């Protein structure tokens, strides 16, 4: 029996990143954490490579590698300043 880890996640992008990544649902296979997702996104969207950006998982800023589940929402945000 094969255990295919196929999930659909929603991608939301902000700022400059939304110029080349549209809000969309993507299917991911064999990716189950945010570190793996970053690598995948950088292959899918080469403009991300070398850019500083943050991920938020279900509206929580990702501070360290986190597990991803089916139907999660990932926001990709450029650096922002504020206080």
N, C-alpha and C positions, 0 to 999 in steps of 0.2 A: 504494500500500500504506500502510495506517495503522499507526503505531507507538504502540499504546495502552500506556501505562505503568501497567498495572493490577497492583497488588500487594496481598498480604494481610499485615498485620502484627499482632502480638499486643500488646495494651495491658494493662499491669499497673499498678494504682494503689495508693497507700499513704496511711495517715493520713487526714486530713480529706477528701482528694481521693477516697478510696474510698467516701465516703458518696454521691457523685453520679456516679462513673464506676466501673462494674463491670469486672472483668477480662473481656476479650473479644477476639475477633479482628475487625478491621475491614478493609474493602477501601478502598484509597486509589487514586485516579486522579491522574495528573499531579503527584504530590508525590514529590520524590526527595531531599529533605534535611530536616534537623530544623527549620530556620527555617520552611519551608513547612508542616511538620507542626504546629508550634505554632499557626500561624494557623488551620489547619483544625480543630484540637482546640478552639480557643477559639470557633469558630463552632458546632461540634457540641455543646460543653458550655460555655454562657455563664458558668457559675459560675467557670470558670478565669480569666476576664478580670479583671484587677486583682489577681489572687492571685500571690503569689510561689511559684514551683515550679521544680523542676529535672527535666530528662529524663536518663534513662540509656538508652543504646543497647547492647543485648546485654551488660548488666551493667557498662558503662563510662560513667561520668558524662560528659555532653556539656558540654565547655568552650567549644566554638565550633561553628559550623554543620558538620554532618556528613552524609555521604551515607546514604540509607536504601535497603535492598535487600529484595526479596521475602522474607517469612517472618522478618524481624527482630523482635526483642522490644524494645518501648519501655516503660520504667517511668516513671511520673509521680509525683514525690515532693514533698511539702511541704518547706519549709526544715527542716533539722534541725541541732541543735547537738551538740557533743561534742568530745572532744579526743583 
